[in-house]
């Protein structure tokens, strides 16, 4: 099977008609020899910051000399981004080979696995075959019933920043959402939490107590930011001083601090993570689509803020890093998101908005989104394509303005591609 054929096969099995649960992924992995049982994991769940924390963890562990698997979702431009070993995406040949193993096993099951279950199995097979010493594993949705939760007790479970998201699937209250995320806590395990959300923290503490798991929360009193701009940040996280990350969002230093808290505990558990690896790993971490700077003239930012919690963090960063800039926004939102809350946060900063439709059947209709923006006094224009939106936003912003594309991770890849092919080709000196 070619890489393209493998991706087409995986994408042909949605999840909507399937009951949530771990029975299918357990059955599939059993038929494949349970590759996950030969791997060690850092398991990461939460509402926002999961990908950034995973990227920091993987980068530092790689700098420390380990062979590191990284499994994240969704991808921005290419499916292969989801499965990496020491920063290298799975190749077409390797993807085809693991899916060749999976397809007959999945086809023999009473109920065929879903897309995400197939991806999870492919990742575990690849990581085993690549001899990964540790895997940084991001949940897809929730935690308790997420396919990634098929693993046994990980080295650490990491719970990132919490907020409301996927209420239709995880529950209508923050406690419900937190309970779903807390499902990755295993009996006798070790858990690191971002903290700072009392309702969620109460759930996490109770879950850890009931399951005999040790819990540590991020101590923000150890964190001091020395410098923060569009290039990234320099910060202290006692006892470390003058650490630097090339991630621009104001929230990224807290994601890095959470990763450091987890890495400290790994060190106590016997993993060799010297200070030089910490510094080099953070200095070289990359995580596209999260307050990513695509251009400078005008400033063009891309951020995957896709719910109210993420929008609040993005708006805070925009206000801090682009004070006084006229903000032109490219926006697309999924129909199942809390659009009203997101727009209430964004409206005060937006001079105008060009509305796009993310590449998903769940995308909100641009006309409906324009109406919501107009009701908040914001000039809004629907665009027929991402390319049209990028071109219009750049023209409206002018050289002294700023453009920010946000609202959905499903937009990020298309915006990056449109910016590169349309704008940079027309301005080769940038």
N, C-alpha and C positions, 0 to 999 in steps of 0.2 A: 504494500500500500504506500502511495506517495504521501508527502506531508499534506498536500492539498486535499487528497482523498480522506485522510485521517481527520482533518478539521471538518470537512463536510459531514462525515459520519457522526462525529461527536455532536455537531450542531443540529443534527436531524432528530435528536431526542430531547424534547423540552421537559419541563417539570410540572407544568400546570395541572395535568391530569393525574398526577401521582400523589398519593398520600405521603406527607412528610414522615421521615423515620430513617433508621439506620439498617434495617433488615436487608435492603437491596445491596448497599455498599459492603456490608459484612459478607453476604453471599458471594458477591463478585470477587472480593479480595481473597476469600477462602479458595475459590476456584483458581486463583492466580498464585497461590502459595503464600498468601499473607505477607507481602513484601514490607508492609508497615511495621511488622514485628522485628525487623532487622535494622530499624532506623531509630534514631533519637530525635526528639522534637522540641522546639519552642512553639507553643500553640498560642496564637494571638487573636483575640476577639475584642469587639467594642463597636461604638457607633462611628467615630471618626478618628483618624490618625493611625489606623491599623497598618496601612501600606507604608507610611513613613517610618513607623517604629520597626516594622519588618525590615525595611531597607537599611536602617541604622544597625540593627542587630546583625544582619547578614554581612554588611560591609566590615564591621569590626571583627567578627569571627573569621572572615576570610583573611583580614590583615594579620590575625593571630596565627595563621598558617593552617586553618582547618579547611576541609573540603565541605562546602556549605550548599545545601539545596535551598531554594527559595520558591515557594508556591503562593502566588497572589492572584487576585481578581478584582475587577475585570481587566482585560488588556486594553490598551489605548489605541494602538495601531495594528498590532499583529498578534495573533493567537499565541504564538510561541513565547511571548513575554511572560506568560503565566508560569512557566516552568523553567527555572534557571539553575545552573550549577556554577558557583564562583563567578557570577555575573553573566555567564554565557547562556543565551537562550537555547532551548532544545532545538536540535537541527531537524530538517525535514526527514532525513533518514531515520533518526532516532525516534521521532514521533510516529512515523509510519510503522516502525518495528514494534513499539509497545502497543500500538492500536491493533496490529496484527495478532498480538497475543490476547488482547482484550475482547475482540469482536466475537470469536467463537464461544468464549466463556459467557459473555453477556447474552448472546443469542440463545444459549441453552437454558437461561434462567426463566422461571415462571412469569416474572414481570421484568421487562427490560429496564436496566438502569437509566437514570436521567443524565442529561448533559453534564451537570456538575459532578455527578458520581463517576462518570467516565473520565472526566478531567482529573479527579482526585486519584483514581486508580492509575492513570497514565503517569501522573507525577510520582507516585510511590514506586512504580516499576522503574522509572528512569533514575530516580535517586538511588535505588538499590543497585542498579546496574552500574551507576557512576561511582559507587563506593563513597557516598556522602557520609561524613562523620556526624553531621547534625543538619536538621532540616528546620527552616523557619517557615511555619505553616499558618497562613491566614485563613480564618473562617470565611465562608462565602456569605451566609446570611444567618444571623442569630448565633447559635453555638450548640445548644443541647441536641438538636436534630439535624445539624449541619453535617454533611458527609465527612468533613475533616475530623469530626469528633469520634470517628471509628477507632482512632488510635488509643493505645493504652496510656498510662500516666506519663505525661511528658516531663522533660527536665524542668520546665517551668511553663505555667500558663500565664499569659499577660493580658490584662484587661485595660484597654485604652479609654479615651474620653467617652463619656456616656451622654446620650440625648435620645429624643424620640426619633424613631425611624422604623419603617416597615410595620406600622401599627396593625395593618390588616392581617399580617401573618404572625407577628410576635405578641400582640396584645395591645389594648388601648391605653395602658398606663405605663409610666416609666418603670415601675416595679415589675410589670410583666416583661418589658423589654430586658431589664437587668437580669431577671430570672432566666430568660432564654440564653443570654450571654454567659451567665454563671454556669450554664450546663457544661462548659469545658473543664470545670473544676473537678478533678478526680479524687477519690478517697486517698488520703495520705500524701497528696501532691503539694507542690509549692506554687504560690500565686503572687504575682506582682500586679498592683492596681494603680491606675492613674489617680483615683480618688477625686474629691472635689464636687461630687454630686450626692448629697445626703441620702436621697431615696434609693439610688443605686448602691451606694456604699453600704447601706443597711442590709440590702439583699446579699451583697458579696460577703460581708462579715458573717451573716447567718449561715450561708451556704458553706463557707470554709469551716465554720465551727461544727456544723452537722456532719461534714465529710472528713473531719480530722485533717484538714489541709492548712498549711502554714501560709499566712498572708502578710505581705508588706505593701505599704502604700508609698507612692512617690512623696518625698519630703521637699516641698518647694522652697523651704527656708534655706536649703543648700544651694539654690540656683540664683545666680546674679548675672544679668546680661550687661556686658561691657560695650558692645557695639552691635547695631542691627541696621541693615540697609538692603538694597536690592541684590547685593552680592551674597548675602547670607548673614551669619552672626558669629560673634566671638563672645563666649560666656564662661563663667566658672560654675562648676558643680562640685562643691567641696567634697573631698580635698583636691580635686583637679582644678587647675587654673588655666585660663586662656585656651580653652578648647574652641575649635572653629568648625562650622558646618556651612556648606555652600547652598543651603536651602533657605529661601528668602522669607517665607511666611513667619509672622511674629509668633505663631503657635509652634513652630518647628523646634525651638529650643526646649520646649516642654516635652515634645515627643522624644527628642534626643535624651533628655534627662530620664524619662521613663525607661528608655532602652538601656541607659547606663545603670539604672537601679537593677534591672534584670541581669545585666552582665556582671555586676558586682556579686550577685547571688550565685551565678554560674561559677565565678571564680572560687567562691567558698565551697562549691560542690566538686571542685577539683579540675575544672577547665582552666587551661593556661591562657590568660588574656592579659598580657603585659600592657603597661601604660602606653608604650609606643604604638601598639596595635589599636588601642582606643583612639589615640590622636589621629593616626593615619586613616583608620576606618571612617571616622567622622568627617575628616577633611575631604575624603574622596567619595562620600556617599552621593548617589544620584537617585532622584525619584521624580520623573517627569509628570507633568500635569497637576502638580500641587504648588501653587504660587510660582509657576515656572516663568522665567523671563524669556520671551521669544524674540523681542526686538527692543530697540532703544529710541527710535526716532520716527514715530512716537513710541513711548513705552507701551509694550504689548504684553500683557500678563495672561496666563492661563491657570485656572484653578478649578479643581474638581468638586468644589463645594456643592453638595447635592441634597442637603436637608437644612433645617433651621439652625441646628447646632454648628454645622460646617459653614453656613453663610455668616453666622455671627463671628466666627473666627476670621473668615475672609474679609469681612467688612472692617474688623479691627485692624487687620494688617494693612488694608488699603488706606485707612485713615492715618496710620502711623508712618507708612513708607512712602506715600504719595500725597503729602499734605498740600492742599491748595490746587491740586491738579483737577482739570475738568475731566470727568470720568464718562467715557462712552462704554456701554456694556453690550456684550454679545451674550444672550441668555437663552437657554433651553432647559425645561424642567420636565420631569416625569409626572404623569397624571396622578400617581399615587403618593406624591410628596405633599408636604404641608406648604403649598405654594404661597398662601396668604402670609404666613409668618415669615417666609423667606423674603418676600417682596417688601414687607414692612421694614425689614432690616436694611435692604438694599436701596430702597427708594430715596432716602435722604442724600445718598452719594451719587446717584445716577443723573446725569444731565439728559441723557437719551439712551434708549435701549433698542437694539436690533434683535428681534426674536427669531430663534431658530427651532427646528424640530429635531431633537436627538434621534439617532438611528435605532429606534426601539418601538415596538408596538405599544409600549406603555407611555409613549411621549405625549405630553400635553399639547393640544391643538394651539398653534401660534396665535390664532385670532382670539381664543379665550384668554391666553396669557396677556396679549396686548390690552384686552379689556380690563383685566385686573390691574395692569400698570397704569392705564389711563385713569382709573378710579382713584389712584394714589397720586395723581397729578404729574405723572412721568410720561414724556414723549416716547411713544413706542411704534416701531415699524416691523411688520412681519417680512421675513426674507424667504425666497423660494429655495435657496440653497445655502450651505455653509460658505461656499466661495463668494456668493453675492453678499452675505453678511459681513465677512472679513473685509472685503473691498469697501463696502459702505461705511463700516465702523472706522477704518483707517482714514477715509476721506473726511468723515465728520469730525474726528478727533484733531486732525491737523498735526503739524510737527510738534506743537507745544502741549498737546493733550495727552491722554492716556486711554488705552483700551484694556478692558478686562473681560475675558470670556469665562463664564462660569455657569453653574446650575446643574451639571450632570457630567459624570465621568464618561458617559457615552458620547459626549461632544468632543472630548479632548483630542482624540486621535484625528478626527476630521478637521478640527481647527488647526492643529499643528501642520497637517498636510496641506491645507489650503493656504496657510500663511507662508509656508516654505515655497510652494509651487507658484503662487500668484505674486506675493509681495516681494520676496527675496529675488525672484527671477527678474522682476521689473526694477529692482534696486540692487544690483550685484555688489555694490560697495558696502552693503550693510552686513 
